[in-house]
């Protein structure tokens, strides 16, 4: 059994482990075909949330090469369901990884929103108050409601590694259309902690700079930027089309510990994760409602494995 470290990352509640791994001296190519899975459970504070994400993919190797730059290259199709107390997402995903350092993916989801955690709440304008207090008050008065919708996600991940130091950026763009109550044009998305346009786009970007150890620990810093792209008709009539929310920004440490790594195991790479980031820019979390001293915290646990391997 071998132990290797990896760069750990979480998107909003998107917790994952990157493939920037410390390689064996003479690694073998991956199997020609594989069916892989990974499961990530995350609990979040400021804002409060919990999420389980499961990915199941059928993968085909692109190159018969043990080169670190080519060994992880593959093309994959699969399912990527997400479960939270207020949102269920299920849909297909495709992934193209031409090089170990670059992954491009797209996924489409059907969404079901439930009246829990004060969701779903929608508004007539991006200027609406969607603070934690306002959302709690809306839930108390029955403003939240059930809804269905569809979401498209486009994602790109890029890695760079020099010795034990890894730089990783993970950018995702989202567009969703939900059955909102008329005449509302925007709604609060708890996964990204953003007010987002119905039928419009928003994005999140996580950038990690981490140090990989030989004993399973990953330690570093993360910076996250998220923003929504509002259109003129998202605002109420005669209202100035100026977004008061702006990009949100947070920065802080990220830690992960992988207990073991046995590449052929069905249950592999169990990893504990901790992220503690402080808000540098947010309409409500830098002192306006919540003290800037209170960090965004995520505790997570992730594991993965191969369900099928064909050389």
C-alpha positions in Angstrom: 0.0 0.0 0.0 1.4 3.4 -1.0 0.7 6.8 0.6 0.6 9.9 -1.6 -0.5 13.5 -1.0 -2.9 15.5 -3.2 -4.0 19.1 -3.4 -7.4 19.4 -1.7 -10.1 21.7 -2.9 -13.7 22.6 -2.2 -16.1 24.5 -4.7 -18.9 26.7 -2.5 -19.8 23.3 -1.0 -17.9 21.7 -4.0 -15.3 19.5 -2.0 -12.8 17.6 -4.2 -9.3 16.3 -4.3 -7.1 17.3 -7.3 -4.9 15.0 -9.3 -1.7 16.8 -8.6 -0.2 13.9 -6.8 3.3 13.0 -5.7 4.1 10.2 -8.2 5.9 6.9 -7.6 9.4 6.8 -9.2 8.0 4.7 -12.1 4.2 5.0 -12.2 2.2 2.7 -14.5 -0.3 4.0 -17.0 -3.9 4.0 -15.8 -6.1 1.1 -17.0 -7.6 1.5 -20.5 -11.1 1.7 -19.1 -12.3 2.4 -15.6 -15.6 3.1 -13.8 -14.7 5.5 -10.9 -16.6 7.1 -8.1 -16.0 9.7 -5.5 -18.1 10.9 -2.6 -17.7 14.1 -0.6 -19.6 15.3 2.4 -19.2 18.8 3.6 -20.6 20.9 6.5 -20.3 24.7 6.2 -20.6 27.7 8.6 -21.1 31.3 7.6 -23.2 30.6 5.7 -24.7 27.5 7.2 -25.0 24.5 4.9 -24.4 20.8 4.4 -23.9 18.9 1.1 -23.2 15.5 -0.2 -21.8 15.2 -3.7 -21.4 11.9 -5.6 -19.7 11.5 -9.0 -19.8 8.2 -11.0 -17.9 8.2 -14.3 -16.9 5.7 -17.0 -13.4 6.7 -18.1 -11.3 5.9 -21.1 -7.6 6.5 -21.1 -6.3 8.8 -23.9 -2.6 7.8 -23.9 -0.7 4.6 -23.1 1.9 6.6 -21.2 3.4 6.7 -17.7 4.5 10.3 -18.2 3.2 12.5 -15.4 1.9 15.0 -17.9 -0.1 12.3 -19.8 -0.8 9.5 -17.3 -4.1 11.1 -16.0 -5.4 12.1 -19.4 -8.9 10.6 -20.1 -12.4 11.3 -21.4 -15.3 10.4 -19.2 -19.1 10.4 -19.0 -21.2 9.9 -15.9 -23.7 11.1 -13.3 -23.1 13.8 -10.7 -25.9 14.1 -8.2 -25.8 16.6 -5.4 -27.9 16.4 -2.2 -28.5 19.2 0.3 -31.3 19.7 2.8 -33.0 22.2 0.4 -31.7 21.3 -3.1 -31.5 18.0 -5.0 -29.6 18.0 -8.3 -29.3 15.1 -10.7 -27.9 15.0 -14.2 -25.3 13.8 -16.7 -21.8 15.1 -16.9 -18.9 14.9 -19.5 -15.3 15.4 -18.7 -12.3 15.9 -21.1 -8.8 15.8 -19.6 -6.3 16.1 -22.4 -3.4 16.6 -19.9 -2.9 15.8 -16.3 -2.8 19.5 -15.6 -6.0 20.5 -17.4 -9.6 19.3 -17.0 -12.6 20.6 -18.8 -16.1 19.5 -18.0 -19.8 20.2 -18.5 -22.9 19.0 -16.6 -26.6 19.5 -16.8 -28.9 19.1 -13.8 -32.5 18.9 -13.0 -33.2 20.7 -9.7 -35.8 20.2 -7.0 -36.0 22.9 -4.3 -37.6 22.2 -0.9 -38.8 24.5 1.8 -36.0 23.9 4.2 -33.1 26.1 5.4 -35.4 29.0 4.4 -35.2 28.2 0.7 -36.2 28.8 -2.0 -36.6 32.6 -1.8 -36.8 34.9 -4.8 -36.9 38.6 -5.4 -37.7 41.3 -7.9 -34.3 42.9 -8.1 -30.6 42.2 -7.3 -30.8 45.1 -4.9 -33.1 43.1 -2.6 -32.0 42.3 1.0 -30.9 38.6 1.1 -28.9 38.7 4.3 -29.1 35.8 6.7 -31.5 37.7 8.9 -33.7 38.6 5.9 -33.8 35.0 4.7 -34.7 33.8 8.2 -37.5 36.3 8.4 -38.7 35.3 5.0 -38.8 31.7 6.1 -40.7 32.6 9.3 -43.4 34.4 7.2 -43.6 31.7 4.5 -41.8 33.5 1.8 -39.9 30.3 0.9 -41.5 27.9 -1.5 -41.0 24.6 -3.5 -39.7 24.9 -7.0 -38.1 23.0 -9.9 -35.5 24.0 -12.4 -32.6 23.1 -14.6 -28.9 24.1 -14.4 -25.9 24.1 -16.7 -22.4 24.0 -15.3 -19.2 24.6 -17.2 -15.9 24.0 -15.4 -12.2 24.3 -16.0 -9.4 23.2 -13.7 -5.7 24.0 -14.3 -2.7 22.7 -12.2 0.9 23.7 -11.9 3.5 21.8 -9.8 7.1 22.6 -8.9 8.5 20.1 -6.4 6.1 19.8 -3.5 4.3 23.1 -4.3 1.1 23.0 -6.3 -0.9 25.9 -7.7 -4.4 25.0 -8.7 -7.3 27.1 -10.1 -10.8 25.8 -10.4 -13.3 28.0 -12.2 -17.0 27.1 -12.8 -19.7 29.0 -14.6 -23.4 28.3 -13.9 -26.7 29.2 -15.6 -30.0 28.0 -14.2 -33.7 28.6 -14.8 -36.1 28.0 -11.9 -39.9 28.3 -11.7 -39.9 31.5 -9.7 -43.0 33.3 -8.5 -43.9 36.2 -10.8 -42.6 38.9 -11.1 -39.4 37.8 -9.4 -36.2 37.8 -11.6 -33.5 36.7 -9.1 -33.1 34.1 -6.3 -30.7 33.3 -3.5 -28.4 30.3 -4.3 -27.1 28.9 -1.0 -24.4 26.8 -2.7 -22.6 29.8 -4.0 -23.9 32.3 -1.4 -25.0 34.6 -4.2 -28.1 36.3 -5.4 -28.3 35.0 -9.0 -30.3 35.9 -12.1 -32.9 33.5 -13.2 -31.9 32.3 -16.7 -28.6 34.2 -16.3 -25.0 33.4 -15.4 -22.8 33.4 -12.3 -19.3 32.1 -11.6 -17.0 30.9 -8.8 -13.3 30.5 -8.8 -11.1 28.8 -6.2 -7.3 29.2 -6.4 -5.1 27.1 -4.1 -1.4 27.3 -3.4 -0.5 24.2 -1.3 2.4 22.2 -0.1 2.3 18.4 -0.6 4.0 16.3 2.1 5.1 12.7 1.8 3.0 11.6 4.7 -0.5 12.5 3.5 -0.8 16.1 4.7 -1.7 19.0 2.3 -1.4 22.6 3.7 -1.8 25.9 2.0 -4.0 28.9 1.3 -7.1 29.4 -0.8 -8.6 32.5 -2.4 -12.2 32.4 -3.7 -14.0 34.9 -5.9 -17.7 34.6 -6.8 -20.0 37.0 -8.7 -23.3 37.1 -10.6 -23.8 38.6 -14.0 -27.1 40.6 -13.9 -28.9 41.9 -16.9 -30.9 45.2 -17.1 -34.2 43.4 -17.1 -33.3 41.7 -13.8 -33.8 45.0 -12.0 -37.2 46.6 -11.2 -38.5 49.2 -13.6 -36.9 52.7 -13.2 -34.4 51.2 -10.8 -30.6 52.0 -11.4 -29.0 48.9 -12.9 -26.1 48.9 -10.4 -25.2 45.7 -8.6 -24.8 46.4 -4.9 -23.6 42.9 -4.2 -20.4 42.9 -6.3 -17.9 40.1 -6.3 -17.5 38.2 -3.0 -13.9 37.4 -1.9 -12.5 35.3 0.8 -9.0 34.1 1.7 -7.6 31.7 4.2 -5.9 28.4 5.0 -6.8 25.0 3.6 -5.7 21.7 5.1 -6.3 18.1 4.1 -5.0 14.7 5.3 -5.2 11.5 3.3 -5.1 8.4 5.5 -3.9 6.0 2.8 -3.7 5.6 -0.9 -4.1 2.1 -2.5 -4.8 2.8 -6.2 -6.6 -0.5 -6.9 -8.8 -0.4 -3.8 -12.6 0.1 -4.1 -12.5 2.3 -1.1 -9.5 4.6 -1.5 -8.0 7.9 -0.4 -10.2 8.7 2.6 -9.4 12.4 3.2 -10.4 14.8 6.0 -10.6 18.5 4.9 -10.7 21.8 6.7 -11.1 25.2 5.1 -11.2 28.4 7.2 -11.4 31.5 5.0 -12.1 35.1 6.0 -14.4 37.3 4.0 -12.7 40.3 2.4 -15.6 41.4 0.3 -19.3 40.6 0.9 -22.4 42.7 1.2 -23.3 41.2 4.6 -20.3 39.3 6.0 -17.7 41.9 6.5 -19.3 43.8 9.4 -22.6 44.9 7.9 -24.5 42.0 9.5 -21.9 39.4 10.4 -18.5 40.3 12.0 -15.6 40.1 9.6 -13.8 38.2 12.3 -16.1 35.2 11.8 -14.6 32.9 9.1 -16.2 30.8 6.5 -15.5 27.3 7.7 -15.9 23.9 5.9 -15.3 20.5 7.4 -15.4 17.7 4.9 -14.7 14.0 4.3 -14.0 12.6 0.9 -13.2 9.1 -0.5 -13.0 7.5 -4.0 -12.3 4.3 -5.8 -12.6 2.2 -8.9 -15.7 0.1 -9.5 -14.3 -1.5 -12.6 -10.8 -1.6 -14.3 -9.9 -3.0 -17.7 -6.3 -2.9 -18.9 
